[in-house]
Amino acid sequence: MEGETESGKVTPIYSDTAPSPMEMALQAHAACSLVDLRVGLKDRMENVRAMWVDVEGVRADEPPRVFTSVNMHYVVAVSYTHLTLPTKA
């Protein structure tokens, strides 16, 4: 299966190499929140080397197998060329 957007972007769905619809929903949730973080940091992005979110979802055992919890761990890796530490007075 595959989905296609109005602009022609094709996404494979539910195969040996493609995520299931529920996995796609979890990935989309994480991606949207990461974009929000990026927008929030827009004026402070000059030192950001990388950013990602690790996401884990727990689903109900019985149908409907909705997500019962979603945990997201955000990582923002920064680099500093100069760091000034405060000195004691």
Backbone hydrogen bonds, N-H to C=O, Kabsch-Sander energy under -0.5 kcal/mol:
donor,donor_aa,acceptor,acceptor_aa,energy
3,G,11,T,-2.9
5,T,9,K,-2.4
8,G,5,T,-1.8
11,T,3,G,-3.0
13,I,1,M,-2.6
14,Y,19,P,-3.6
15,S,18,A,-1.1
24,M,20,S,-2.6
25,A,21,P,-2.1
26,L,22,M,-2.0
27,Q,23,E,-2.6
28,A,24,M,-2.7
29,H,25,A,-2.2
30,A,26,L,-2.1
31,A,27,Q,-2.8
32,C,28,A,-2.7
33,S,29,H,-1.9
34,L,30,A,-2.1
35,V,31,A,-2.2
36,D,32,C,-2.0
37,L,33,S,-1.9
38,R,34,L,-2.5
39,V,35,V,-2.6
40,G,36,D,-2.3
41,L,37,L,-1.6
42,K,39,V,-1.3
44,R,41,L,-3.0
45,M,42,K,-0.7
47,N,44,R,-0.5
48,V,45,M,-1.3
49,R,47,N,-0.6
49,R,77,A,-2.7
50,A,77,A,-1.5
52,W,75,V,-2.2
54,D,73,H,-2.7
55,V,53,V,-0.5
56,E,71,N,-2.3
58,V,69,S,-2.7
60,A,66,V,-2.6
66,V,64,P,-2.1
68,T,58,V,-3.4
69,S,58,V,-1.5
71,N,56,E,-2.9
73,H,54,D,-2.7
74,Y,72,M,-0.5
75,V,52,W,-2.9
77,A,50,A,-2.8
77,A,75,V,-0.5
78,V,76,V,-0.5
79,S,47,N,-2.4
85,L,83,L,-0.6
